[in-house]
Amino acid sequence: MKSADVVICGAGVVGLAAAYNIAKKGKSVIVLEASDIIGNGGSSRNGGGVRQSGRDPREIPLAMYAIEHIWPTLSDELSADVEYVKKGNLRLGKSEAHRKILENLTKNANKCGLDMRMIEGDEVRKINPYLSDEVTCAGWCPTDGHANPLKTTLAYYMAGRRLGVKYYTGEKVKELKKEKGKIRYVLTGSETYQAEKVIVACGYESREILDSVGIDIPMTKLLIEALVTEAEPEMFPQMLGTADADFYGHQTGHGSFVFGGSSGYEPENRDNRGMMTNHSLTAPATCRAILKWIPALANAKIVRTWAGFEDDCADRVPVISNVEEVPGLIVACGFTGHGFGISPITGLLLSELACDEATTLDISAFRYDRFAATS
């Protein structure tokens, strides 16, 4: 039997950020990962957006705090370049329906104190001259940006190692067990781990793990896909998205573009029998969408594509919460594709929960029991 003050299930960027922050507080930490590879889920398969705009109002304070207080110095803190760029986010529109969506997002953002505003097509092209004349409006948030999700994930991993965090890969969690009503053990196929606190941060797989102690988080498993181009001349630094969210992406520091998107036909083949397999329709559909918005990329060559699973929560907002029915159990899942940008603050909040400290931000909106039936 192996033991630590805290056992974390899941070595994605959220679990790794939590491990790093907990270890900074002097606690011993074990991280368990079902895959043989650290960050093998959504943490290494996303568009890298570090944005406040376009979020549910409940998430905006977390994103704002991360961008103001953590992301600017994260590379120095972790002693690794996470390629953070703070050059704004344009959420594009080309119809009246798009305008209404963007106006609503802007209104919600402004209510939360976020600097986001509607701009017209000519001003959009002043910010980014490579965009199509079809763009008639956009939501513009100048404090948004992007970072490299793979480098960020690995930077948290290495920083945790330096602080003494122990990582065990190829260790799929089978079951949680209580002792005298409190969480105490994490069982895998080959080992039992003992801890005072257990954090479950395994994306969609969290649902099955939590079911072993009678807790259910309503999530579905969605396959998301992305593509990378070969290096292009420097064009623009902004993160881009659209009102319909049919594609999103940015240009990296070395010139490649990273774009995510969908064809709309994937639902018939979403689960892919548990394999992270690309759909043949997705990349071509994403490229057609991109060319409508950025015609200058017509000759860009795709060098690779990839797919990954998203833990899509019922109300599209994550669960970050203690579980009162099982003292010592903490849940962090259901990020619905929005988790990377808020992972630094989520890791800090989880460390505060694990150490029985007051949280830096109010996280009552992320309670696990918000889905409970009411009379």
LINPESUL-V236662 format. One record per pair of residues at least 24 apart in sequence whose ideal C-beta (glycine too) atoms are under 6 Angstrom apart, sorted by the first residue. I is the first residue (numbers start at 1). J is the second residue. D is the distance in whole Angstrom. If there is no record, write none. Layout:
BEGIN
i=(I	I)
j=(J	J)
d=(D	D)
END
This chain:
BEGIN
i=(1	1	2	3	4	4	4	4	5	6	6	6	7	7	7	7	8	9	9	9	10	10	11	12	12	12	13	13	13	14	14	14	14	14	15	16	16	17	17	17	17	18	18	18	18	19	19	20	20	20	21	21	21	22	22	23	23	23	25	29	30	30	31	32	32	32	33	34	36	36	38	39	41	42	43	43	44	45	45	46	46	47	47	47	47	48	48	48	49	49	49	50	50	50	50	51	51	51	52	52	53	53	53	53	53	54	54	56	57	57	58	58	60	60	61	62	62	63	63	65	65	66	66	66	70	78	78	80	82	82	82	82	82	83	83	83	83	84	85	85	85	86	87	87	87	88	88	88	89	89	89	90	90	90	90	91	91	91	92	92	92	92	93	93	94	94	94	98	99	101	102	102	105	106	116	128	128	130	130	130	130	132	132	144	146	146	149	173	175	176	176	182	182	183	183	183	197	197	198	199	199	200	201	203	204	206	213	215	217	217	217	218	218	219	219	219	220	221	222	222	222	223	223	223	224	224	225	225	225	226	226	227	227	227	227	228	228	228	228	229	229	229	229	230	230	231	231	232	246	247	247	247	261	261	276	276	278	278	310	312	318	319	319	320	320	321	321	321	322	323	331)
j=(192	194	193	194	28	29	30	195	196	195	197	354	186	193	195	198	199	173	200	202	201	202	38	39	41	43	43	153	343	201	332	339	343	346	201	156	157	156	343	344	347	199	347	350	351	160	165	156	159	160	347	348	351	351	354	160	163	165	355	165	166	193	167	168	171	173	169	172	169	170	157	153	203	308	149	153	150	306	308	149	340	248	249	258	260	146	147	149	146	239	341	145	146	147	341	89	144	341	114	144	89	109	116	141	144	91	105	317	108	112	317	365	112	114	361	342	345	341	342	345	361	342	344	345	344	155	159	155	147	148	151	152	155	147	148	151	253	147	145	146	237	145	145	237	238	142	144	238	141	144	239	138	140	238	240	138	139	241	135	138	242	293	137	243	134	135	136	243	137	243	139	243	139	139	141	236	238	235	236	294	296	293	295	239	239	250	340	209	212	212	213	327	328	326	328	329	328	354	329	330	350	331	332	311	311	333	326	323	319	333	334	314	371	311	313	334	312	309	270	310	312	270	307	309	308	310	278	282	307	260	306	259	283	302	305	256	258	303	304	256	257	300	302	301	303	255	256	300	289	286	289	290	286	289	307	308	305	307	337	336	366	366	368	363	366	366	367	368	353	368	368)
d=(5	6	5	4	4	6	4	5	6	6	5	5	5	5	4	5	5	5	5	5	4	4	5	6	5	4	4	4	4	5	5	6	5	5	4	4	5	5	5	6	2	6	5	4	6	5	5	5	5	4	5	5	3	5	5	6	4	5	5	5	5	6	5	5	5	6	5	4	5	5	5	4	5	5	6	5	5	6	3	5	5	5	6	6	4	5	6	5	6	5	6	5	6	5	4	5	4	6	5	6	5	6	5	4	6	6	6	5	5	6	5	4	4	6	6	5	5	6	5	5	6	6	5	4	4	4	5	4	5	6	5	4	6	6	4	6	6	4	5	6	6	4	6	4	5	4	6	5	5	3	4	5	6	5	5	6	4	5	5	5	5	6	5	4	5	6	5	4	5	4	4	5	6	5	4	5	6	5	6	6	5	5	6	6	5	5	5	5	4	5	5	5	5	5	4	4	5	5	6	5	6	5	4	4	4	4	5	6	5	6	6	4	6	5	5	5	5	5	6	5	5	5	5	6	6	5	6	5	5	4	6	6	5	5	4	5	5	6	5	5	4	4	6	5	5	3	5	6	5	5	5	6	3	6	5	6	5	5	5	5	6	6	5	5	4	6	5	4	6	6	5)
END
